[in-house]
Amino acid sequence: MARAAQVGKGTIYRYFRDKDDLFFQTATSGFDDLCDLLREVPDEPDFQRRLLAACRQIVAFFDRRRHLIRMMQAEEGHALRAPGQARERWMQRRRGLVSAVADILAQGEASAEIRGDIPSEVLATYLLGLLRARSNDLPDTPVEQRSLEQALDLFWSGARRRDQATQAEGR
């Protein structure tokens, strides 16, 4: 790491307590980067287009930064088993990302396009899991079988308000 940054090893440890802190800070920076990308999504009045734009940002991030996503997944296991403050710091950053996605989903709930009986934070967690699986957990699956549209269709099938889902089936 020090060699890649072209600094001395001692310089690295001026900013990080130890190697574990370096990994933790790098992994949690991914949450911040994703939140920044989601803030760039235009405040589109059409909920479905806004959701698609947000999901494209997330998937592009996952596809561009596969190593960081894998590091985040590995670090999550460590952080969730860690006592006290490390776990809370991890969860705070993770909640920030879930909240950023939930804010977008709240627009769909407000326009009665998605169900209101499931909290938007829960829906956001499911959606992020689908998008992560689409990008990282299906490496040997052909791209057309793990398209963004397919992942969104799976999400949309469960998130759509029941009366709208029934109407869509009747068409």
N, C-alpha and C positions, 0 to 999 in steps of 0.2 A: 504494500500500500504506500509506504513512504517513498519507495523507488518510483512508482507510477506518478505520485504527486511531485516528484523531484524535490523532496525535502528530507531532512534528516529524521531518523526515527524519534529522536527526542522532541522534535517539533510536533509530531503527531500526538504525543502524550501531553503536550501543553493544552490540547483541546479535548482529549478523551482520557478518562481515568485509567482504562485498561482496554484490552482487546474486546472484551465483552461489551463495554460501553461504546466502542467504535462500531461494532456490528449493530447494536441496539439503535444508535443514533442514525446510522445509515438506513436501517430497515424502516424506522418510523418516519424518516424523511419522505419515503414513498407515499405515506398517507397525506402529508402536506402537499406534495407535488400533485397528487390526484385531486385534492380539494381545490388547488389553484386552477387546474384544468376545468373543473366543473363550474367554477366561477366565471370562466370565459364563455360558457354556453349561453347563447343569446336568450334573453327572457322572451321567448316565443309564446304568443297567445295560444297557439295550437299545441295542446299538451303532448300528443303523440309525436309530433315533429321535434319538440323540445326533448322528450325522453330519448328518441332515436339519436339526436345530436349528442346528448350526454353519454349514451352508451357507446357511440362511436369514439368519443374521447377516451373513455375508460378502456375499451378494447385496443385502441391504438397504443395507449400507454402500456398495457399488458404485453402487447406484441413487441413493442420497441424495447422494453426493459425487463425481459424475461428473467435475467439473473437477479435483478432487484426483487421481483415478485417472488422468486424462489427463496431468496434470503428472507423476505418478509414472512413467508409461510413457515420457514424453519424457525425464525426468531419468535414467531407467535407462540409456538409450542414452549419455548424457554420462558417467555414473558408470562404466559398464563400459569406456569408452575412456580414462578418466582414469588417470593414473599413481598407483601406490602407495596412499597413505593414503585418498584419496577413494573409490577403488574398494573397498578393504577395509571402510571404514565403511558403504558402501552394502550390500555383501554380508553384513555382519554383521547389519544390520537386516532384510534380506530373509530370511536364514537363520532369524531369530527367528520370522517369520511362518510359514515352511515348517515349522519345528519344532513350532509350536503346532498346526498342522493334522496333522502327522505323529503327534503324541501321541494325537490322537483316532483316527486310522487304526490306530495300534498296538493299540487296544482291539479293533478288528475282526480284526486278525491274531491276537491272543491268544485270541479266541473262535472262531478258525478260520472266520471269515466272509469274510475277504479273503485273497488269496494272500500267501504269505510269501516267495516267490522274488524279489519286487521290493521294495527297501527302502521303508519308509513315507515317507521324505523324497522319493523319486522319485514315488510315488503322490500325495503332497501337492502337488508341483509341477504334475503333470498336472491334478489337481482344481482348483487355483487358476487354471490357465490356462483350463480349461473354463468356470469361473464368470465369469472376467473377460471371456471372449469372449461369453458369454451376455448379460452386462450392457452391454458397451461396443462390441463389434465388429459387432453386428448391429442397428444403429439402425433400419434400414428394414424389418426383418423383423417380422411381426405377433407380438405378445406370446405368443400361444398356440403359436407355432412355436419359441419360444425360452424355454420355461418352465423353471423350476428342476427340475421332475420330469424333463423331457427331458434336461437336462444331467446330472443324477444317474444317469439310466438309461444314458447313454453311458459314464459313469465306471464305474458298477456292472457293466456288461457286461464290461469289461476287468479290473476289480479283483477280482471275485468269484473265489473259489477254483475251479479247473477242475472238481473233482469236484462242487461245488455247481452250477456252471453247467450241467454235463451232466445232473444230476438235474432242474434247473428246465426244461430243454428237453424232457425225457422226460415231464413232467406233462401 
